[in-house]
Amino acid sequence: MFESKIKFDIDAFYQKRTDILVARNASVPSFTGLSLPDENFGIVTSKGVDAQLGYSNKAGKLRYSVTGNFSFARNKIIEYDEPSRTYDYQRLTGHSTSAFLQYKAIGIFKDADQVAATPHVPGARPGDVILLDYNEDGNITDADRIVYDLNGTPEITFGVNFSLQYKNWQLQALVQGVGNNWKRIANAEGDFIYSGTFGNYFQYYANDRWTVDNTNATMHRAFERVEEYWRTTAYLCSFDYYNMAFSRLKNLELSYTLPSSLLNSIKVKSANVYVTGKNLFFLYNKNAVGTDPEVASVTTYPTTRVVAVGARISF
């Protein structure tokens, strides 16, 4: 549009995959010891949108452009071998393929009186994580687990490219990020970064943690490995489940192209020198712990920031 100053492309998609190879092991009780063969009966649908919008123009010898892209995708289980459940709100059919069940954390027990007055796991103490009594029966049981859809796979990805060119100078930048992405920071049993006297803790968990002198805390009390119920898979809860959305300046480059009058004298076809930076900083990082949301886990070495100087020469 407008003599190609504006360019855009939008695609919407819907996909239905059928006859997915799925094991029917949930169709028989585990105590039977039977293992049924895989069958082609799974059904999953996916839908989403991909969009790109760009604008470019010039003002005298200055050329500039900006191009943005955005993608959203969501899948849903239509059919798979899900065991019958007493409560419909715990059915994974109808949710994403990464959905799972866990308890919802709603705070930290202030004192013994609050523990006594609130549905809790046997043995709960002040400073422990409060689990939501979802079905309001006065007890914390498997029935209180609810479905969490987003689990480590972003539904939204986006990026923006900028370019400024004046005579022989050019500045380029790339910003990219994700949204609708939640991930567990502290895994349950066996996570060595939360091993008490054996390992380390994030400062995030030390700040405003529960102590006898700080009962109105936002963080649970200190613990040793998996001695607490909220550190085990039996009571997996949302307390360590964090928003991993981010936007990062992924690349920034300033370059200068040498004039042809100079290159002809040394018989070089083209040459430019540049300064570039990669993974420079976050524009925002929703991960409350402050670790790099782009790596596989909190124990993975963070994405490296790189600043380089170089030249491109063609003969």
Secondary structure, DSSP 8 states (H G I E B T S, - for coil): -TTTTEEEEEEEEEEEEEEEEEE-GGGS-GGG-----EEEEEEEEEEEEEEEEEEEEEETTEEEEEEEEEEEEEEEEEE------SSGGG--TTS-TT-EEEB-EEEE--SHHHHHHS---TT--TTSEEE--TT-SSS--GGG-EEE---SS-SEEEEEEEEEEETTEEEEEEEEEEES-EEESS-STT-GGG-GGGS---HHHHTTB-BTTB-S-SB-----TT-SGGGSGGG-BGGGEEE--EEEEEEEEEEEE--HHHHHHTT-SEEEEEEEEEEEEEEEE--TT---TTSSSTTS-----EEEEEEEEE-
